[in-house]
Amino acid sequence: MMIESVLVVDDDLIALSLCEFAIKNSGFSKKVQTVKNGREALDIFYALEDGTSPDGIVPTLIFLDLNMPVMDGWDFLKAYLQKFATQYPETKVCILSSTIDPEDFVKAGKYKIVLEFISKPLTMEILNELKKSSQLKKYFN
């Protein structure tokens, strides 16, 4: 068993490629969607809501970078929580960032939807640990 779909939100194309590679090669998720900012991530949920999503599959987990142009991770989180969190209660977020600002860690801890704060890069070891987390292990049993 594995997660049906994962969404990776990051403006760094190399980071996106590394994430996609690690996720696919660790048996973590059947599908990996990648977008370059929070606005594009929200568009995926708008498409699910209005029936224009190509596959209609809701991401189970969002790997979210914080520092991005157009719409950063914090703004995405706020908008997602206001608009979509109640519709998609199974969807969780892992912050995936290179930040070392202690404020970011504190802020992330205030969001119930955020499972983990992961320092880049996302590795197969980290994914294997996530499989054991209380919120996600049901997808891997």
Secondary structure, DSSP 8 states (H G I E B T S, - for coil): --EEEEEEE-S-HHHHHHHHHHHHHTT-EEEEEEESSHHHHHHHHHHHHHT--SS----SEEEE-S--SSS-HHHHHHHHHHHTTTT-TT-EEEEEE----HHHHHHHHT-TTEEEEEESS--HHHHHHHTTSTTTGGGT-
